[in-house]
């Protein structure tokens, strides 16, 4: 086989591997731990895969990172949402906070799924945020892609999150963690 054929074969193998990885992880809810920053700082939540440990990370100034030994109790994700969207309402049991963008096809499917779950489960509210128009909120909450769904408990604290389009049964299971 020629070297060009080997390169093509390697590219196909990498593409298939990446596709399988994305199919396995897309829309899966992961545990998160809250992070806190001093006044004016930025932080995104530390995402912890099942069985993994999260620890402090050294990063360049201004980058998103967890902060160890906070000087004050953690603020909830809802505090950031209320600053960006004063008219937003927190659910009695939980809030499904979805970050979307205008040309995102999976966002539309996620919107339908989350709306169906919010309608079926008492005390659960679905709130959709346009990521393009709320970039500061996106940065503060560590959203890296759309759709991203955050499950907030009754106090507005982030319980879990999923990047990609979750299935209805995954959303219902995630609500069980609140």
TIRO-2110 file (N, C-alpha, C; in Angstrom, 1 decimal):
// TIRO-2110
0.8, -1.2, 0.0, N, 1, A
0.0, 0.0, 0.0, CA, 1, A
0.9, 1.2, 0.0, C, 1, A
0.4, 2.3, -0.7, N, 2, A
1.2, 3.5, -0.8, CA, 2, A
1.1, 4.3, 0.5, C, 2, A
1.9, 5.3, 0.7, N, 3, A
1.9, 6.1, 2.0, CA, 3, A
0.6, 6.9, 2.0, C, 3, A
0.1, 7.3, 0.9, N, 4, A
-1.2, 8.1, 0.8, CA, 4, A
-2.3, 7.2, 1.3, C, 4, A
-2.3, 6.0, 1.0, N, 5, A
-3.4, 5.1, 1.4, CA, 5, A
-3.3, 4.9, 2.9, C, 5, A
-2.1, 4.8, 3.5, N, 6, A
-1.9, 4.7, 4.9, CA, 6, A
-2.4, 5.9, 5.7, C, 6, A
-2.1, 7.1, 5.1, N, 7, A
-2.6, 8.3, 5.7, CA, 7, A
-4.1, 8.4, 5.7, C, 7, A
-4.7, 8.0, 4.6, N, 8, A
-6.2, 8.0, 4.5, CA, 8, A
-6.8, 7.0, 5.5, C, 8, A
-6.2, 5.8, 5.6, N, 9, A
-6.7, 4.8, 6.5, CA, 9, A
-6.6, 5.3, 8.0, C, 9, A
-5.4, 6.0, 8.3, N, 10, A
-5.2, 6.5, 9.6, CA, 10, A
-6.3, 7.6, 9.9, C, 10, A
-6.5, 8.5, 8.9, N, 11, A
-7.5, 9.6, 9.1, CA, 11, A
-8.9, 9.0, 9.3, C, 11, A
-9.3, 8.0, 8.6, N, 12, A
-10.6, 7.3, 8.8, CA, 12, A
-10.7, 6.7, 10.1, C, 12, A
-9.6, 6.0, 10.6, N, 13, A
-9.6, 5.4, 11.9, CA, 13, A
-9.8, 6.4, 13.0, C, 13, A
-9.0, 7.6, 12.9, N, 14, A
-9.2, 8.6, 13.9, CA, 14, A
-10.6, 9.2, 13.9, C, 14, A
-11.1, 9.4, 12.7, N, 15, A
-12.5, 10.0, 12.6, CA, 15, A
-13.5, 9.0, 13.2, C, 15, A
-13.4, 7.8, 13.0, N, 16, A
-14.3, 6.8, 13.6, CA, 16, A
-14.2, 6.7, 15.1, C, 16, A
-12.9, 6.8, 15.6, N, 17, A
-12.7, 6.8, 17.0, CA, 17, A
-13.3, 8.0, 17.7, C, 17, A
-13.1, 9.1, 17.1, N, 18, A
-13.6, 10.4, 17.6, CA, 18, A
-15.2, 10.3, 17.6, C, 18, A
-15.7, 9.8, 16.5, N, 19, A
-17.2, 9.7, 16.4, CA, 19, A
-17.7, 8.8, 17.5, C, 19, A
-17.1, 7.7, 17.8, N, 20, A
-17.5, 6.7, 18.8, CA, 20, A
-17.4, 7.4, 20.2, C, 20, A
-16.3, 8.1, 20.4, N, 21, A
-16.2, 8.8, 21.7, CA, 21, A
-17.3, 9.8, 21.9, C, 21, A
-17.6, 10.6, 20.9, N, 22, A
-18.7, 11.6, 21.0, CA, 22, A
-20.0, 11.0, 21.2, C, 22, A
-20.3, 9.9, 20.5, N, 23, A
-21.5, 9.2, 20.6, CA, 23, A
-21.7, 8.7, 22.1, C, 23, A
-20.6, 8.2, 22.7, N, 24, A
-20.7, 7.7, 24.0, CA, 24, A
-20.8, 8.8, 25.1, C, 24, A
-20.2, 10.0, 24.9, N, 25, A
-20.2, 11.0, 25.9, CA, 25, A
-21.2, 12.1, 25.7, C, 25, A
-21.7, 12.3, 24.5, N, 26, A
-22.6, 13.4, 24.1, CA, 26, A
-23.9, 13.3, 24.9, C, 26, A
-24.3, 14.3, 25.6, N, 27, A
-25.5, 14.4, 26.4, CA, 27, A
-25.5, 13.7, 27.7, C, 27, A
-24.4, 13.1, 28.1, N, 28, A
-24.3, 12.4, 29.4, CA, 28, A
-24.1, 13.4, 30.5, C, 28, A
-24.9, 13.2, 31.6, N, 29, A
-24.7, 14.1, 32.7, CA, 29, A
-23.5, 13.7, 33.6, C, 29, A
-22.8, 14.7, 34.1, N, 30, A
-21.6, 14.5, 34.9, CA, 30, A
-21.8, 15.2, 36.2, C, 30, A
-21.2, 14.7, 37.3, N, 31, A
-21.2, 15.4, 38.5, CA, 31, A
-20.4, 16.6, 38.4, C, 31, A
-20.8, 17.7, 39.1, N, 32, A
-20.0, 18.9, 39.2, CA, 32, A
-19.8, 19.3, 40.6, C, 32, A
-18.7, 20.0, 40.9, N, 33, A
-18.5, 20.5, 42.2, CA, 33, A
-18.4, 22.1, 42.1, C, 33, A
-19.0, 22.8, 43.0, N, 34, A
-19.0, 24.2, 42.9, CA, 34, A
-17.6, 24.8, 43.1, C, 34, A
-17.4, 25.9, 42.4, N, 35, A
-16.2, 26.7, 42.6, CA, 35, A
-16.5, 28.1, 43.0, C, 35, A
-15.6, 28.7, 43.7, N, 36, A
-15.8, 30.0, 44.2, CA, 36, A
-14.6, 30.9, 43.8, C, 36, A
-14.8, 32.1, 43.5, N, 37, A
-13.7, 33.0, 43.3, CA, 37, A
-13.9, 34.3, 44.1, C, 37, A
-12.8, 35.0, 44.3, N, 38, A
-12.9, 36.3, 45.0, CA, 38, A
-13.6, 37.3, 44.1, C, 38, A
-14.1, 38.3, 44.7, N, 39, A
-14.9, 39.3, 44.0, CA, 39, A
-14.2, 39.7, 42.7, C, 39, A
-15.0, 39.7, 41.6, N, 40, A
-14.5, 40.1, 40.3, CA, 40, A
-13.8, 39.0, 39.5, C, 40, A
-13.5, 37.8, 40.1, N, 41, A
-12.8, 36.8, 39.4, CA, 41, A
-13.7, 35.9, 38.6, C, 41, A
-13.2, 35.1, 37.7, N, 42, A
-14.0, 34.2, 36.9, CA, 42, A
-13.7, 32.7, 37.3, C, 42, A
-14.7, 31.9, 37.3, N, 43, A
-14.5, 30.5, 37.5, CA, 43, A
-15.6, 29.7, 36.9, C, 43, A
-15.3, 28.6, 36.4, N, 44, A
-16.3, 27.7, 35.9, CA, 44, A
-16.3, 26.5, 36.8, C, 44, A
-17.4, 25.7, 36.8, N, 45, A
-17.5, 24.6, 37.7, CA, 45, A
-16.5, 23.5, 37.3, C, 45, A
-16.0, 22.8, 38.3, N, 46, A
-15.1, 21.7, 38.0, CA, 46, A
-15.9, 20.5, 37.7, C, 46, A
-15.7, 19.9, 36.5, N, 47, A
-16.5, 18.8, 36.1, CA, 47, A
-15.8, 17.5, 36.5, C, 47, A
-16.5, 16.7, 37.2, N, 48, A
-15.9, 15.4, 37.7, CA, 48, A
-16.5, 14.2, 37.1, C, 48, A
-15.8, 13.4, 36.4, N, 49, A
-16.3, 12.2, 35.8, CA, 49, A
-16.5, 11.2, 37.0, C, 49, A
-17.4, 10.2, 36.7, N, 50, A
-17.6, 9.2, 37.8, CA, 50, A
-16.3, 8.6, 38.2, C, 50, A
-16.1, 8.6, 39.5, N, 51, A
-14.9, 7.9, 40.0, CA, 51, A
-13.6, 8.8, 40.0, C, 51, A
-13.7, 10.0, 39.4, N, 52, A
-12.5, 10.8, 39.3, CA, 52, A
-12.4, 11.8, 40.5, C, 52, A
-11.3, 12.4, 40.8, N, 53, A
-11.1, 13.4, 41.8, CA, 53, A
-10.8, 14.7, 41.2, C, 53, A
-11.4, 15.8, 41.7, N, 54, A
-11.1, 17.1, 41.2, CA, 54, A
-10.2, 17.8, 42.2, C, 54, A
-9.2, 18.5, 41.7, N, 55, A
-8.3, 19.2, 42.6, CA, 55, A
-8.0, 20.6, 42.0, C, 55, A
-7.2, 21.4, 42.7, N, 56, A
-6.9, 22.7, 42.2, CA, 56, A
-6.0, 22.6, 41.0, C, 56, A
-6.1, 23.6, 40.1, N, 57, A
-5.4, 23.6, 38.9, CA, 57, A
-4.6, 25.0, 38.8, C, 57, A
-3.4, 25.0, 38.4, N, 58, A
-2.6, 26.2, 38.1, CA, 58, A
-2.8, 26.6, 36.7, C, 58, A
-3.3, 27.8, 36.5, N, 59, A
-3.5, 28.3, 35.2, CA, 59, A
-3.0, 29.8, 35.0, C, 59, A
-3.0, 30.3, 33.8, N, 60, A
-2.6, 31.7, 33.6, CA, 60, A
-3.7, 32.6, 34.2, C, 60, A
-3.2, 33.8, 34.5, N, 61, A
-4.2, 34.8, 35.0, CA, 61, A
-5.3, 35.1, 34.1, C, 61, A
-6.5, 35.1, 34.6, N, 62, A
-7.7, 35.4, 33.8, CA, 62, A
-8.3, 34.1, 33.2, C, 62, A
-7.7, 33.0, 33.3, N, 63, A
-8.3, 31.7, 32.8, CA, 63, A
-9.3, 31.2, 33.8, C, 63, A
-10.2, 30.3, 33.2, N, 64, A
-11.2, 29.7, 34.1, CA, 64, A
-10.5, 28.6, 34.9, C, 64, A
-10.8, 28.5, 36.2, N, 65, A
-10.1, 27.5, 37.0, CA, 65, A
-10.8, 27.4, 38.4, C, 65, A
-10.8, 26.2, 39.0, N, 66, A
-11.3, 26.1, 40.3, CA, 66, A
-10.4, 26.8, 41.3, C, 66, A
-10.9, 27.4, 42.4, N, 67, A
-10.1, 28.1, 43.4, CA, 67, A
-10.2, 27.3, 44.7, C, 67, A
-9.1, 27.0, 45.3, N, 68, A
-9.1, 26.2, 46.5, CA, 68, A
-9.2, 27.1, 47.7, C, 68, A
-9.8, 26.6, 48.8, N, 69, A
-10.0, 27.3, 50.1, CA, 69, A
-10.6, 28.7, 49.9, C, 69, A
-11.9, 28.7, 49.5, N, 70, A
-12.5, 30.0, 49.2, CA, 70, A
-12.6, 30.8, 50.5, C, 70, A
-12.6, 32.2, 50.3, N, 71, A
-12.7, 33.1, 51.5, CA, 71, A
-14.1, 33.2, 52.0, C, 71, A
-15.1, 32.8, 51.2, N, 72, A
-16.5, 33.0, 51.6, CA, 72, A
-17.3, 31.8, 51.0, C, 72, A
-18.5, 31.6, 51.5, N, 73, A
-19.3, 30.4, 51.0, CA, 73, A
-19.6, 30.5, 49.5, C, 73, A
-19.7, 29.4, 48.8, N, 74, A
-19.9, 29.4, 47.4, CA, 74, A
-21.2, 30.1, 47.0, C, 74, A
-21.2, 30.9, 46.0, N, 75, A
-22.4, 31.5, 45.4, CA, 75, A
-23.0, 30.4, 44.5, C, 75, A
-24.3, 30.4, 44.3, N, 76, A
-24.9, 29.4, 43.5, CA, 76, A
-24.9, 29.9, 42.0, C, 76, A
-25.1, 28.9, 41.1, N, 77, A
-25.2, 29.3, 39.7, CA, 77, A
-26.3, 30.2, 39.5, C, 77, A
-27.4, 30.0, 40.3, N, 78, A
-28.6, 30.9, 40.1, CA, 78, A
-28.3, 32.3, 40.4, C, 78, A
-27.3, 32.7, 41.2, N, 79, A
-27.0, 34.1, 41.5, CA, 79, A
-26.5, 34.7, 40.2, C, 79, A
-25.7, 34.0, 39.4, N, 80, A
-25.2, 34.5, 38.1, CA, 80, A
-26.3, 34.6, 37.1, C, 80, A
-27.2, 33.6, 37.1, N, 81, A
-28.4, 33.6, 36.2, CA, 81, A
-29.3, 34.8, 36.5, C, 81, A
-29.5, 35.1, 37.8, N, 82, A
-30.4, 36.2, 38.1, CA, 82, A
-29.8, 37.5, 37.7, C, 82, A
-28.5, 37.7, 37.8, N, 83, A
-27.8, 38.9, 37.4, CA, 83, A
-28.0, 39.1, 35.9, C, 83, A
-27.9, 38.0, 35.1, N, 84, A
-28.0, 38.1, 33.7, CA, 84, A
-29.5, 38.2, 33.2, C, 84, A
-30.4, 37.5, 33.9, N, 85, A
-31.8, 37.4, 33.5, CA, 85, A
-32.7, 37.6, 34.7, C, 85, A
-32.9, 38.9, 35.1, N, 86, A
-33.6, 39.2, 36.3, CA, 86, A
-35.1, 38.7, 36.3, C, 86, A
-35.7, 38.4, 35.1, N, 87, A
-37.0, 37.9, 35.1, CA, 87, A
-37.1, 36.4, 35.2, C, 87, A
-36.0, 35.7, 35.3, N, 88, A
-36.0, 34.2, 35.4, CA, 88, A
-36.6, 33.8, 36.7, C, 88, A
-37.2, 32.6, 36.7, N, 89, A
-37.8, 32.0, 37.9, CA, 89, A
-37.2, 30.7, 38.2, C, 89, A
-36.8, 30.5, 39.4, N, 90, A
-36.2, 29.2, 39.9, CA, 90, A
-37.4, 28.2, 40.2, C, 90, A
-37.2, 26.9, 39.7, N, 91, A
-38.2, 25.9, 40.0, CA, 91, A
-38.2, 25.5, 41.5, C, 91, A
-39.4, 25.1, 41.9, N, 92, A
-39.6, 24.7, 43.3, CA, 92, A
-38.7, 23.5, 43.7, C, 92, A
-38.6, 22.5, 42.7, N, 93, A
-37.8, 21.3, 43.0, CA, 93, A
-36.4, 21.4, 42.2, C, 93, A
-36.5, 21.8, 41.0, N, 94, A
-35.2, 21.9, 40.2, CA, 94, A
-35.5, 22.8, 39.0, C, 94, A
-34.4, 23.3, 38.4, N, 95, A
-34.4, 24.1, 37.2, CA, 95, A
-33.5, 23.5, 36.2, C, 95, A
-34.0, 23.3, 35.0, N, 96, A
-33.2, 22.8, 33.8, CA, 96, A
-32.8, 24.0, 33.0, C, 96, A
-31.5, 24.4, 33.2, N, 97, A
-31.0, 25.6, 32.6, CA, 97, A
-30.2, 25.2, 31.3, C, 97, A
-30.8, 25.5, 30.1, N, 98, A
-30.2, 25.1, 28.8, CA, 98, A
-29.6, 26.3, 28.2, C, 98, A
-28.3, 26.1, 27.7, N, 99, A
-27.6, 27.1, 26.9, CA, 99, A
-27.7, 26.7, 25.5, C, 99, A
-28.2, 27.6, 24.6, N, 100, A
-28.4, 27.3, 23.2, CA, 100, A
-27.8, 28.3, 22.3, C, 100, A
-27.8, 28.1, 21.0, N, 101, A
-27.4, 29.1, 20.0, CA, 101, A
-28.4, 29.0, 18.9, C, 101, A
-28.4, 30.0, 18.1, N, 102, A
-29.4, 30.1, 17.0, CA, 102, A
-29.4, 29.0, 16.0, C, 102, A
-28.2, 28.6, 15.5, N, 103, A
-28.1, 27.7, 14.4, CA, 103, A
-27.7, 26.3, 14.9, C, 103, A
-28.1, 25.9, 16.1, N, 104, A
-27.7, 24.7, 16.7, CA, 104, A
-28.9, 23.7, 16.6, C, 104, A
-28.8, 22.7, 15.7, N, 105, A
-29.8, 21.7, 15.6, CA, 105, A
-30.1, 20.9, 16.8, C, 105, A
-29.0, 20.4, 17.5, N, 106, A
-29.3, 19.6, 18.7, CA, 106, A
-29.9, 20.4, 19.8, C, 106, A
-29.8, 21.8, 19.8, N, 107, A
-30.4, 22.6, 20.8, CA, 107, A
-31.9, 22.6, 20.7, C, 107, A
-32.4, 22.5, 19.4, N, 108, A
-33.9, 22.4, 19.3, CA, 108, A
-34.4, 21.1, 19.9, C, 108, A
-33.7, 20.0, 19.6, N, 109, A
-34.1, 18.7, 20.2, CA, 109, A
-34.0, 18.7, 21.7, C, 109, A
-33.0, 19.3, 22.2, N, 110, A
-32.8, 19.4, 23.7, CA, 110, A
-33.9, 20.3, 24.3, C, 110, A
-34.3, 21.4, 23.6, N, 111, A
-35.4, 22.2, 24.0, CA, 111, A
-36.7, 21.4, 24.2, C, 111, A
-37.0, 20.6, 23.2, N, 112, A
-38.2, 19.8, 23.3, CA, 112, A
-38.1, 18.8, 24.4, C, 112, A
-37.0, 18.1, 24.5, N, 113, A
-36.8, 17.1, 25.6, CA, 113, A
-37.0, 17.7, 27.0, C, 113, A
-36.3, 18.8, 27.2, N, 114, A
-36.4, 19.5, 28.5, CA, 114, A
-37.7, 20.1, 28.8, C, 114, A
-38.4, 20.6, 27.8, N, 115, A
-39.8, 21.1, 28.0, CA, 115, A
-40.7, 20.0, 28.4, C, 115, A
-40.6, 18.8, 27.7, N, 116, A
-41.4, 17.7, 28.0, CA, 116, A
-41.2, 17.2, 29.5, C, 116, A
-39.9, 17.2, 29.9, N, 117, A
-39.7, 16.7, 31.3, CA, 117, A
-40.2, 17.7, 32.3, C, 117, A
-40.0, 19.0, 32.0, N, 118, A
-40.5, 20.1, 32.9, CA, 118, A
-42.0, 20.1, 33.0, C, 118, A
-42.7, 19.7, 31.9, N, 119, A
-44.1, 19.6, 31.9, CA, 119, A
-44.6, 18.4, 32.7, C, 119, A
-43.8, 17.3, 32.6, N, 120, A
-44.3, 16.1, 33.3, CA, 120, A
-43.9, 16.0, 34.7, C, 120, A
-42.8, 16.7, 35.2, N, 121, A
-42.4, 16.5, 36.6, CA, 121, A
-42.7, 17.8, 37.3, C, 121, A
-43.6, 17.7, 38.3, N, 122, A
-44.0, 18.9, 39.1, CA, 122, A
-42.8, 19.5, 39.8, C, 122, A
-42.8, 20.9, 39.8, N, 123, A
-41.8, 21.7, 40.5, CA, 123, A
-40.5, 21.9, 39.7, C, 123, A
-40.5, 21.4, 38.4, N, 124, A
-39.3, 21.5, 37.6, CA, 124, A
-39.6, 22.6, 36.5, C, 124, A
-38.7, 23.5, 36.3, N, 125, A
-38.8, 24.6, 35.3, CA, 125, A
-37.7, 24.4, 34.3, C, 125, A
-38.0, 24.7, 33.0, N, 126, A
-37.0, 24.7, 32.0, CA, 126, A
-36.8, 26.2, 31.6, C, 126, A
-35.5, 26.6, 31.6, N, 127, A
-35.1, 27.9, 31.2, CA, 127, A
-34.1, 27.8, 30.2, C, 127, A
-34.3, 28.5, 29.0, N, 128, A
-33.4, 28.4, 27.9, CA, 128, A
-32.7, 29.8, 27.8, C, 128, A
-31.3, 29.8, 27.7, N, 129, A
-30.5, 31.0, 27.6, CA, 129, A
-29.8, 31.0, 26.3, C, 129, A
-29.9, 32.1, 25.6, N, 130, A
-29.2, 32.3, 24.3, CA, 130, A
-27.7, 32.5, 24.6, C, 130, A
-26.8, 31.6, 24.4, N, 131, A
-25.4, 31.7, 24.8, CA, 131, A
-24.8, 32.9, 24.1, C, 131, A
-25.2, 33.2, 22.8, N, 132, A
-24.5, 34.3, 22.1, CA, 132, A
-24.8, 35.6, 22.7, C, 132, A
-26.0, 35.8, 23.3, N, 133, A
-26.4, 37.1, 23.9, CA, 133, A
-26.0, 37.2, 25.4, C, 133, A
-25.5, 36.1, 26.0, N, 134, A
-25.2, 36.1, 27.4, CA, 134, A
-23.8, 35.5, 27.6, C, 134, A
-22.8, 36.1, 26.9, N, 135, A
-21.4, 35.6, 27.0, CA, 135, A
-20.8, 35.6, 28.4, C, 135, A
-21.1, 36.6, 29.2, N, 136, A
-20.5, 36.7, 30.5, CA, 136, A
-21.1, 35.6, 31.4, C, 136, A
-22.3, 35.3, 31.3, N, 137, A
-22.9, 34.1, 32.0, CA, 137, A
-22.3, 32.8, 31.5, C, 137, A
-22.1, 32.7, 30.2, N, 138, A
-21.5, 31.5, 29.7, CA, 138, A
-20.1, 31.3, 30.2, C, 138, A
-19.3, 32.4, 30.3, N, 139, A
-18.0, 32.3, 30.9, CA, 139, A
-18.0, 32.0, 32.4, C, 139, A
-18.9, 32.6, 33.1, N, 140, A
-18.9, 32.4, 34.6, CA, 140, A
-19.3, 31.0, 34.9, C, 140, A
-20.2, 30.4, 34.1, N, 141, A
-20.6, 29.0, 34.4, CA, 141, A
-19.8, 28.0, 33.7, C, 141, A
-18.8, 28.4, 32.9, N, 142, A
-17.9, 27.4, 32.3, CA, 142, A
-18.6, 26.6, 31.2, C, 142, A
-19.5, 27.2, 30.4, N, 143, A
-20.2, 26.5, 29.3, CA, 143, A
-19.2, 26.6, 28.1, C, 143, A
-18.9, 25.4, 27.5, N, 144, A
-18.0, 25.4, 26.4, CA, 144, A
-18.6, 25.1, 25.1, C, 144, A
-19.8, 24.6, 25.0, N, 145, A
-20.5, 24.3, 23.8, CA, 145, A
-22.0, 24.3, 24.0, C, 145, A
-22.7, 24.3, 22.9, N, 146, A
-24.2, 24.3, 22.9, CA, 146, A
-24.6, 23.0, 22.2, C, 146, A
-25.7, 22.4, 22.7, N, 147, A
-26.4, 22.7, 23.9, CA, 147, A
-25.6, 22.2, 25.2, C, 147, A
-25.7, 22.9, 26.2, N, 148, A
-25.3, 22.5, 27.5, CA, 148, A
-26.4, 22.7, 28.5, C, 148, A
-26.7, 21.7, 29.3, N, 149, A
-27.8, 21.7, 30.2, CA, 149, A
-27.3, 21.6, 31.6, C, 149, A
-27.6, 22.5, 32.5, N, 150, A
-27.3, 22.5, 33.9, CA, 150, A
-28.5, 22.1, 34.7, C, 150, A
-28.4, 21.2, 35.6, N, 151, A
-29.5, 20.9, 36.5, CA, 151, A
-29.2, 21.6, 37.8, C, 151, A
-30.1, 22.6, 38.2, N, 152, A
-30.0, 23.3, 39.4, CA, 152, A
-31.0, 22.8, 40.4, C, 152, A
-30.5, 22.7, 41.7, N, 153, A
-31.5, 22.2, 42.8, CA, 153, A
-32.4, 23.4, 43.2, C, 153, A
-33.2, 23.1, 44.2, N, 154, A
-34.2, 24.1, 44.6, CA, 154, A
-33.6, 25.4, 45.1, C, 154, A
-32.3, 25.3, 45.6, N, 155, A
-31.6, 26.5, 46.1, CA, 155, A
-30.8, 27.2, 45.0, C, 155, A
-30.8, 26.6, 43.7, N, 156, A
-30.1, 27.2, 42.6, CA, 156, A
-28.7, 26.8, 42.5, C, 156, A
-28.3, 25.7, 43.2, N, 157, A
-26.9, 25.2, 43.1, CA, 157, A
-26.8, 24.2, 42.0, C, 157, A
-25.8, 24.2, 41.2, N, 158, A
-25.6, 23.3, 40.1, CA, 158, A
-25.3, 21.9, 40.7, C, 158, A
-26.1, 20.9, 40.2, N, 159, A
-26.0, 19.5, 40.7, CA, 159, A
-25.3, 18.7, 39.7, C, 159, A
-25.6, 18.9, 38.4, N, 160, A
-25.0, 18.1, 37.3, CA, 160, A
-25.1, 18.9, 36.0, C, 160, A
-24.4, 18.5, 35.0, N, 161, A
-24.5, 19.2, 33.7, CA, 161, A
-24.2, 18.1, 32.6, C, 161, A
-24.7, 18.5, 31.4, N, 162, A
-24.5, 17.6, 30.2, CA, 162, A
-24.2, 18.6, 29.1, C, 162, A
-23.2, 18.2, 28.3, N, 163, A
-22.9, 18.9, 27.0, CA, 163, A
-23.4, 18.0, 25.9, C, 163, A
-24.2, 18.5, 25.0, N, 164, A
-24.8, 17.7, 24.0, CA, 164, A
-26.3, 17.5, 24.3, C, 164, A
-27.0, 16.8, 23.5, N, 165, A
-28.4, 16.5, 23.6, CA, 165, A
-28.7, 15.3, 24.5, C, 165, A
-29.2, 15.5, 25.7, N, 166, A
-29.5, 14.3, 26.6, CA, 166, A
-30.8, 13.7, 26.2, C, 166, A
-31.0, 12.4, 26.5, N, 167, A
-32.2, 11.8, 26.3, CA, 167, A
-33.1, 12.0, 27.5, C, 167, A
-34.4, 11.8, 27.3, N, 168, A
-35.4, 12.1, 28.3, CA, 168, A
-35.1, 11.3, 29.6, C, 168, A
-34.8, 10.0, 29.5, N, 169, A
-34.5, 9.2, 30.6, CA, 169, A
-33.2, 9.7, 31.4, C, 169, A
-32.3, 10.3, 30.6, N, 170, A
-31.1, 10.8, 31.3, CA, 170, A
-31.4, 12.1, 32.1, C, 170, A
-32.3, 12.9, 31.6, N, 171, A
-32.7, 14.1, 32.3, CA, 171, A
-33.5, 13.7, 33.6, C, 171, A
-34.4, 12.8, 33.5, N, 172, A
-35.2, 12.3, 34.6, CA, 172, A
-34.2, 11.7, 35.7, C, 172, A
-33.3, 11.0, 35.3, N, 173, A
-32.3, 10.4, 36.2, CA, 173, A
-31.5, 11.5, 36.9, C, 173, A
-31.1, 12.5, 36.1, N, 174, A
-30.3, 13.7, 36.7, CA, 174, A
-31.2, 14.4, 37.7, C, 174, A
-32.5, 14.5, 37.4, N, 175, A
-33.4, 15.2, 38.4, CA, 175, A
-33.4, 14.5, 39.7, C, 175, A
-33.2, 13.1, 39.7, N, 176, A
-33.2, 12.3, 40.9, CA, 176, A
-32.0, 12.7, 41.8, C, 176, A
-31.0, 13.4, 41.3, N, 177, A
-29.9, 13.8, 42.1, CA, 177, A
-30.1, 15.1, 42.9, C, 177, A
-31.2, 15.8, 42.6, N, 178, A
-31.5, 17.1, 43.3, CA, 178, A
-32.1, 16.8, 44.7, C, 178, A
END
